[in-house]
Amino acid sequence: MKLTLIYPSDYFSISTVDEEYHKEFIEACKFPEFQILFFDYDTFIREGNLKLFPKEFELGSAIYRGWMLKPEQYENFFLTLKKSGLTLVNSPEEYEACHMFKNVYPNLLTNTPKLLYYPNSEQICWEQVKKIMRRFLIKDAVKSVKESDFPVYLDASLKDEELDAYIKKFIALRGNLFTGGITIKEYIDLAVQNGITNEYRVFVFFHHVVSVSRNSNQSSARLFLPEQLLNFGMDLPSNFYTLDWAETKDHNWIIIETGDGQVSGLSPNQYTFIFYENLARLWRESQ
């Protein structure tokens, strides 16, 4: 049985892969284990109407490789595909597990910064936050804000009123992308060399490592993710996910993020062929 890979199509042509995923598509085509489909992402997001190309395909299991979907969008995508005879490897619950870090935080306690989650952004207990963390960053259930003047981290010296103002600004900056409530995460100094951190992204498929790749454009001379850590986090409640590791200033390693493997991007300069070669092998071995 083949594993179906579903990519977003070009905006103007459903029979062509979107340029963002062209390189992945080219490499995936080299493996007979995969069946490849395109879908009109924009129409689906806008109208909930799923258009697939080609219209004739083998039924079975599928992986989506595309842009992030909010949990409710993913659930609609999952259910609509299932009506067409395709079942994504991650159920809506499994997608949400790693897409929203708070869900797997209890599984990773020994190797990740402290975290507090508030479903209602107006009921944050700053006394609790300040008691647990000296410095902290703000995220929603999925992402922080980047490329803005929003502080990288805040600290316990700020008054509650100031912190409330930052929460309002954060929500405004996230706009329509705001997902879930507010996540307060302990800020840890990372190892930095020439302005670049030392981060690695690990893709996991059916609880086996697909790839380990540099994720911050760091030099190949930087310390590699210790091999003994590769067995950590292999039991998360998902069939396809990512773990993002980073070296700290004192040369320990922490998990700074998780993600659903279907919407996590490949690392800069990652060997795309090897990624799909390993994915094909693991799929073949699971049959």
C-alpha positions as CSV (number, residue, x, y, z in Angstrom):
1,M,0.0,0.0,0.0
2,K,1.3,3.4,-0.9
3,L,1.5,6.4,1.4
4,T,-0.2,9.5,-0.1
5,L,1.6,12.8,0.2
6,I,-0.7,15.8,-0.1
7,Y,0.8,19.2,-1.1
8,P,-0.8,22.6,-1.6
9,S,-1.2,23.4,-5.3
10,D,-0.1,26.5,-7.1
11,Y,-2.6,29.3,-6.6
12,F,-3.4,29.5,-10.4
13,S,-3.2,25.8,-11.2
14,I,-4.4,22.8,-9.1
15,S,-2.3,20.5,-11.3
16,T,1.0,22.1,-10.2
17,V,2.6,22.0,-6.7
18,D,3.0,25.3,-4.9
19,E,6.5,26.7,-5.4
20,E,7.2,26.6,-1.7
21,Y,7.0,22.7,-1.8
22,H,8.4,22.2,-5.3
23,K,11.8,20.8,-4.0
24,E,10.0,18.4,-1.7
25,F,7.7,17.3,-4.5
26,I,10.6,16.6,-6.8
27,E,12.4,14.4,-4.3
28,A,9.3,12.6,-3.1
29,C,8.5,11.6,-6.7
30,K,11.7,9.4,-6.7
31,F,10.1,6.9,-4.4
32,P,7.5,4.3,-5.4
33,E,6.2,4.1,-1.9
34,F,4.5,7.5,-2.3
35,Q,1.4,8.6,-4.2
36,I,1.2,12.4,-4.6
37,L,-1.8,14.6,-4.7
38,F,-2.3,18.4,-4.8
39,F,-5.1,20.4,-3.2
40,D,-6.4,24.0,-3.5
41,Y,-5.3,25.3,-0.1
42,D,-6.8,28.7,-0.5
43,T,-10.3,27.5,-1.5
44,F,-10.3,25.0,1.3
45,I,-9.4,27.7,3.9
46,R,-11.8,30.2,2.5
47,E,-14.8,27.9,1.7
48,G,-14.1,24.6,3.3
49,N,-14.4,23.0,-0.2
50,L,-11.7,20.4,-0.8
51,K,-10.4,20.1,-4.4
52,L,-7.9,17.3,-5.1
53,F,-5.7,16.6,-8.1
54,P,-5.7,14.1,-9.7
55,K,-9.3,13.1,-9.0
56,E,-8.5,9.3,-9.3
57,F,-6.2,7.9,-6.6
58,E,-5.5,4.9,-4.4
59,L,-7.2,4.9,-1.1
60,G,-5.4,4.6,2.2
61,S,-3.1,6.5,4.6
62,A,-1.9,10.0,3.9
63,I,0.5,12.7,5.1
64,Y,-0.2,16.4,4.6
65,R,2.9,18.5,3.8
66,G,1.9,22.1,3.9
67,W,1.2,25.3,5.8
68,M,-0.1,25.3,9.4
69,L,-3.8,24.8,10.0
70,K,-5.7,25.8,13.1
71,P,-7.0,22.8,15.0
72,E,-10.5,23.3,13.8
73,Q,-9.3,23.6,10.2
74,Y,-7.2,20.5,10.5
75,E,-10.2,18.6,11.9
76,N,-12.3,19.7,8.9
77,F,-9.4,18.7,6.6
78,F,-9.1,15.3,8.2
79,L,-12.9,14.5,8.1
80,T,-13.3,15.7,4.5
81,L,-10.3,13.6,3.3
82,K,-11.7,10.6,5.2
83,K,-14.9,10.9,3.2
84,S,-12.7,10.6,0.1
85,G,-11.0,7.5,1.4
86,L,-7.8,9.0,2.6
87,T,-6.9,8.9,6.3
88,L,-4.2,11.3,7.6
89,V,-1.6,9.6,9.8
90,N,-2.5,12.0,12.6
91,S,-6.0,12.3,13.9
92,P,-7.2,15.8,15.0
93,E,-6.3,14.9,18.6
94,E,-2.8,13.7,17.5
95,Y,-2.3,16.8,15.4
96,E,-3.2,19.1,18.3
97,A,-1.0,17.1,20.7
98,C,2.3,18.4,19.3
99,H,1.1,21.4,17.4
100,M,0.1,22.9,20.8
101,F,3.2,22.5,23.0
102,K,1.2,22.7,26.2
103,N,-0.3,19.3,25.5
104,V,3.0,17.4,25.5
105,Y,4.7,19.6,28.1
106,P,4.1,17.0,30.9
107,N,5.8,14.3,28.8
108,L,9.0,16.5,28.4
109,L,9.4,18.0,31.9
110,T,12.9,16.9,32.5
111,N,14.3,18.5,29.3
112,T,12.3,21.6,28.6
113,P,11.8,25.1,30.3
114,K,9.0,25.7,32.7
115,L,5.6,26.5,31.2
116,L,2.2,27.9,32.4
117,Y,-0.9,28.0,30.2
118,Y,-3.9,30.2,30.6
119,P,-6.9,29.5,28.4
120,N,-8.4,32.9,29.1
121,S,-5.9,35.7,28.5
122,E,-7.7,38.0,30.9
123,Q,-7.2,35.7,33.9
124,I,-3.4,35.4,34.0
125,C,-2.1,35.1,37.6
126,W,1.1,37.2,37.4
127,E,1.9,36.3,41.0
128,Q,2.0,32.7,40.0
129,V,4.2,33.4,37.0
130,K,6.7,35.6,38.9
131,K,6.9,33.0,41.7
132,I,8.0,30.3,39.2
133,M,10.0,32.3,36.6
134,R,12.4,35.2,36.7
135,R,12.3,35.8,32.9
136,F,9.7,34.5,30.5
137,L,8.4,34.8,27.0
138,I,4.8,35.0,25.7
139,K,3.2,32.8,23.1
140,D,-0.3,31.7,22.2
141,A,-0.9,27.9,22.2
142,V,1.3,27.6,19.1
143,K,3.6,30.5,18.3
144,S,5.3,33.7,19.5
145,V,5.5,36.9,17.5
146,K,8.6,37.6,15.4
147,E,9.9,40.5,13.2
148,S,8.3,43.1,15.4
149,D,9.3,45.3,18.4
150,F,7.7,42.9,20.8
151,P,10.3,42.0,23.5
152,V,12.1,38.6,23.2
153,Y,11.4,38.1,26.9
154,L,9.8,39.9,29.9
155,D,10.9,39.7,33.5
156,A,9.4,39.6,37.0
157,S,10.3,43.2,37.8
158,L,7.4,44.5,35.6
159,K,4.2,45.5,37.2
160,D,1.0,43.5,36.5
161,E,-0.5,46.4,34.6
162,E,2.5,46.5,32.3
163,L,2.4,42.8,31.7
164,D,-1.4,42.9,30.9
165,A,-0.6,45.6,28.3
166,Y,2.0,43.3,26.7
167,I,-0.6,40.5,26.5
168,K,-3.0,42.8,24.7
169,K,-0.3,43.9,22.3
170,F,0.7,40.3,21.7
171,I,-2.8,39.3,20.8
172,A,-3.1,42.2,18.4
173,L,0.1,41.3,16.7
174,R,-1.0,37.7,16.2
175,G,-4.3,38.8,14.8
176,N,-6.2,36.1,12.9
177,L,-3.3,33.7,13.6
178,F,-3.9,33.8,17.4
179,T,-4.6,30.2,18.5
180,G,-5.9,29.1,21.9
181,G,-4.9,30.9,25.1
182,I,-1.7,32.4,26.4
183,T,1.4,30.4,27.1
184,I,4.0,31.8,29.5
185,K,7.3,30.0,29.0
186,E,10.5,30.3,31.0
187,Y,13.3,32.2,29.1
188,I,16.6,30.3,29.0
189,D,19.8,31.8,27.6
190,L,21.0,29.8,24.6
191,A,24.5,29.2,23.3
192,V,25.3,31.9,20.7
193,Q,28.2,32.0,18.4
194,N,28.5,34.8,15.8
195,G,24.9,35.8,16.6
196,I,23.6,32.3,15.8
197,T,22.1,29.8,18.2
198,N,22.7,26.0,18.0
199,E,19.4,24.3,17.2
200,Y,18.4,21.0,15.7
201,R,15.1,19.7,14.4
202,V,14.2,16.0,14.8
203,F,11.4,14.5,12.7
204,V,9.8,11.5,14.2
205,F,7.6,9.0,12.2
206,F,5.8,6.2,14.1
207,H,8.2,6.8,17.0
208,H,11.4,6.4,14.9
209,V,13.7,9.2,13.9
210,V,13.4,10.3,10.3
211,S,16.0,13.0,10.3
212,V,18.2,15.2,12.6
213,S,19.2,18.5,11.0
214,R,20.7,21.9,11.9
215,N,17.8,24.3,12.3
216,S,19.4,27.7,12.8
217,N,22.0,28.0,9.9
218,Q,24.7,27.3,12.4
219,S,28.2,26.1,11.4
220,S,28.9,22.4,11.0
221,A,31.6,22.9,13.5
222,R,29.1,23.6,16.3
223,L,28.4,20.9,18.9
224,F,26.1,18.2,17.5
225,L,23.0,17.1,19.4
226,P,24.2,14.3,21.7
227,E,23.2,10.9,20.4
228,Q,21.8,9.8,23.8
229,L,19.1,12.5,23.5
230,L,17.7,11.0,20.3
231,N,15.8,8.4,22.3
232,F,14.0,11.1,24.4
233,G,10.6,12.2,23.3
234,M,10.0,9.2,21.0
235,D,6.7,8.3,22.8
236,L,4.6,11.4,22.3
237,P,0.9,10.9,21.4
238,S,1.4,11.5,17.7
239,N,2.5,9.4,14.7
240,F,4.4,12.2,12.9
241,Y,5.9,15.1,14.8
242,T,9.0,17.3,15.4
243,L,11.2,18.1,18.4
244,D,13.3,21.2,18.3
245,W,16.4,21.0,20.5
246,A,18.7,23.9,21.4
247,E,22.0,24.1,23.2
248,T,21.9,26.3,26.3
249,K,24.5,28.9,27.3
250,D,25.9,26.4,29.9
251,H,26.0,23.7,27.2
252,N,23.0,21.6,28.3
253,W,20.3,20.8,25.8
254,I,16.6,21.6,26.0
255,I,13.5,21.0,23.8
256,I,12.2,24.5,22.9
257,E,9.3,23.5,20.7
258,T,7.4,20.6,19.2
259,G,5.3,20.5,16.1
260,D,3.1,18.3,14.0
261,G,5.3,16.8,11.3
262,Q,2.9,17.6,8.6
263,V,3.2,21.3,9.0
264,S,6.8,21.6,10.3
265,G,9.2,22.9,7.7
266,L,12.4,21.1,6.7
267,S,15.5,22.8,8.2
268,P,17.6,25.2,6.1
269,N,20.0,23.3,3.9
270,Q,18.5,19.9,5.0
271,Y,19.0,17.0,2.5
272,T,15.5,16.7,1.2
273,F,16.2,13.4,-0.7
274,I,17.4,11.7,2.5
275,F,14.4,13.0,4.4
276,Y,12.0,11.3,1.9
277,E,14.3,8.3,1.6
278,N,14.0,7.6,5.3
279,L,10.3,8.4,5.4
280,A,9.8,5.8,2.6
281,R,11.9,3.2,4.4
282,L,10.0,3.7,7.7
283,W,6.7,3.5,5.8
284,R,7.8,0.3,4.0
285,E,8.9,-1.3,7.3
286,S,5.6,-0.5,9.0
287,Q,3.6,-2.4,6.4
